[in-house]
Amino acid sequence: MINIENITQLRRRTLGLTIVLTAAAMAFGQEKQQISGKVLDSQKNPIPYASVTFKNKTVKENAALFSDATLTDDKGHYTLNLVPGSYEITIEAIDFKKTVITKNISGASSLENFTLENETTVTNTKTKDIEGVTLTAATKPYKIELDKRTYDVNQDIISKGGNLQDVLSNVPSISVDTDGTVSMRGSSNVKFLINGKPSALLGIDDGANALQSIPADQIDRIEVITNPSSKFEASGTAGILNIILKKDKKLGLNGSVTGTLGYLPQTNLNASINLRKGNLTWFLNGGGGYRESKNTNRTNAYFTNPTTDSPTLEQHQESITESQGRNYNASTGFVYDFSDRTSVNASGTVRTFDNNSNGNVNYNYLYFDSTSLDRLRTTNGKNNNLAFQGDFGLDHKFDDKGQNIALSLSLQRNRSFNDTDIEQTSNNSFDLENIINQETINKSIIGKADYELPIGEKSKFEAGYRLDVNNNDYNNDVRQKLADDTAFGFLPKYTYDATYKEVFNAFYAQFKSKLGNLGYQIGLRNEYSNVNIDYLSLEGTAVNTTKNYNNLFPSVFLSYDLGKDNQLLVNYSKRIDRPRSFFMIPNPNYNDNQNIFDGNINLNPSYVDSYELGYSISKKKLTINPTLYYKHQKDDVKMVVYNRTEFVNPNDDPNNPNYDPINANPNGEKQTVFHTMPVNLGSNDRYGLEINFNWDATKWLRFLGNIDFYGYNTKGSFYDPQYVNNPLPFNGSGFSTRTRLTSTFKIDKTFNFQLQGFYRGAENTKSSDRKDMYAVNFGASKTVLKGSGTITFNIQDIFNTRTMRSTSYGDGFSRDSYMQWQPRQFALSFTYRFKQGEKIEQPKKKKDVNSNDQGGDDMPPM
């Protein structure tokens, strides 16, 4: 039976749809007309960067298809193209009241001027500014995404006024040892990027000095990528840390200035200026600082089989080094939009770091015949580091469907110079003096091309090429004067020139799509590396080694939507750990003649297969992301320690090429020397459960937490260079944990404070035991000057407990070590912001497989 009511409803819907389609057809059938006008204040002065929005009222449904918006230029003018019809026009500008009018547009015309009235008070506007700079539940400090985890540095009160090393100490999944070594899930093989690229700003070996020279105030966010896709460089078996520097998104002139005072004495002043006008965006960042530090090291070594050739029973050492560092940096650049589809960018950065250090090392030796010896080494060092970097890029969109190409070129140079003067006395009598000069120059060229091609609504193909050329030149001079010498003489074994050059070419391709609730991405990367090492010491040792590696690195990412904001994630990738150039230079270091670091030119890359199974759920007040992970590493590189009994005067050693049997003293003084050397040991397995979460417990209390329960299993053997037929086992397994919890308390809209605690459990292997470590930090922030200023105070390591303690075991000895890189410190900072114009909000992207927002290299969703 026919339902009359249903027929009536169908007719009404058909009639409505016909009207809409007819209006749309009429609108599309008419060509767009150019509309122009001007926005003025009550005094007839132009208002720059005002927002003018035209909302089409002719077509009730899908009005957005016929609506448009624009901004006035610096003279208050605006121009845009619209189809004829009736429009609701909204005009807005900072410090002015919003105006809404309705007007019929029939053809090209110049509209009458729009006049805006001033706000009654500026205080109302500033109140909104205050809400924008305080911590609120609407903005999460740690964002969990499908492909990475992003840490918002702007909400980190504890590291305010500090540097990159302080920021990394607060990032979930990241650990920073007391010597500045950065680890991700317990592995120190972390690849650093700045804005998606390797950078000369981080120095040649990514040491603590480089981390301390980048101000926290210039960092916008940290991207933690534990399992990168094929689009990224394959180096870094632990993962990638992408440091995104600040870029303002507001029109007009904007900027900020931050000053810091602290103790141990530190001062910092950093400023940033951004200008966005028309098609040009320009920025200038710069600043400098002074910082003192105090480093304490203690070791106690115990020997089990002392003999007349190796008489030491115990050796105790305490080293205290105080240093004063100064750093200055400046960067400037621009982005110019030739059109809506093509833009170019260029930037330049210079950074310099100077450090003076003074240290005393006290040794106490107890011999098996009950005699003892006291020795003092006094060290005065100077270090200068100067880095330049120039970046150039071209971005072009072929169409409005997402097909685009990005080209970039980076030129980098870093020079590091160290001058060290060491004096040693034994029982208050002059023993020897060393003068050490070390210079390292790194030059790098990085070229990239990345292409993206959307296929349909849910698929995308990506491909690219990358060329890296790295050249490191090492120049090392070590001179020594003994008590009975009248002049300095070179130590031939430790005086050398070396060149390390690496060139690698990389190609990648990956495809991603979505089938129902299942999203997937598969990728493959090929990297061909050529390494050449040229080494020549003064004693005549010459080494020229060439190594070539060609490897494929696949990656697979899967995601399954279990519900709204509820996903299951699975991924796999293969990565490589290329030895640092410094590790492969023979005899690279002689700062302490009783603790020597030896390079190993026979080091080979190690490879890791990485698996992750994760679950992500995000609610209004709680975001939680538990992840099971497993990493299997082959040819794992570890630092091994062994000891030798050596002559204090190398010329007394018959094995020395410069041995003079006439003048040598075969009964000369001997000492026990510890050597540390990187070697390929065997395999290393790491597995665990990591839980990251944000929880807005109340309107005034928020928690940010990270818990990592992990196990480890190391298998391998170390062949002592002196006893190659007696392999020493380097096995170890166990279970440990790392955890960090940050609590943010919101007192009111202008005042917040944070408490943070972290704990790292002990780890044990056959050759070493590392003790646990913990610390507590505090920070407070107060907004002043009606939102234009912020005062921040923080204390690092409140209870002075952040120390690294370990015990190493070797053939016939054990050695206890203690290190504190920096004692408790505090800082007071003030930030002042000046601004014009308003922020340009980027359009929200669809939550599908094509979503991308990386800041640096793209990392597509799984």
HULINZI-V917892 format. One record per helix or strand of 3 or more residues. SS is the DSSP state (h for helix, s for strand). FROM is the first residue (numbers start at 1). TO is the last residue. If there is no record, write none. Layout:
((SS | FROM | TO) (SS | FROM | TO))
This chain:
((h | 4 | 29) (s | 33 | 41) (s | 51 | 56) (h | 63 | 65) (s | 68 | 71) (s | 77 | 82) (s | 85 | 92) (s | 99 | 105) (s | 114 | 116) (h | 123 | 133) (s | 142 | 144) (s | 149 | 152) (h | 153 | 155) (h | 164 | 168) (s | 174 | 176) (s | 182 | 184) (s | 190 | 194) (h | 200 | 202) (h | 208 | 212) (h | 216 | 218) (s | 219 | 225) (s | 239 | 245) (s | 252 | 263) (s | 266 | 277) (s | 280 | 303) (s | 312 | 337) (s | 342 | 367) (s | 372 | 397) (s | 404 | 426) (s | 429 | 455) (s | 459 | 482) (h | 492 | 494) (s | 496 | 515) (s | 518 | 537) (s | 542 | 563) (s | 566 | 577) (h | 581 | 584) (s | 595 | 598) (s | 606 | 618) (s | 622 | 647) (h | 650 | 652) (s | 670 | 696) (s | 701 | 719) (s | 727 | 729) (s | 732 | 748) (s | 751 | 760) (s | 768 | 770) (s | 773 | 784) (h | 785 | 787) (s | 789 | 796) (s | 804 | 810) (s | 813 | 820) (s | 825 | 834))
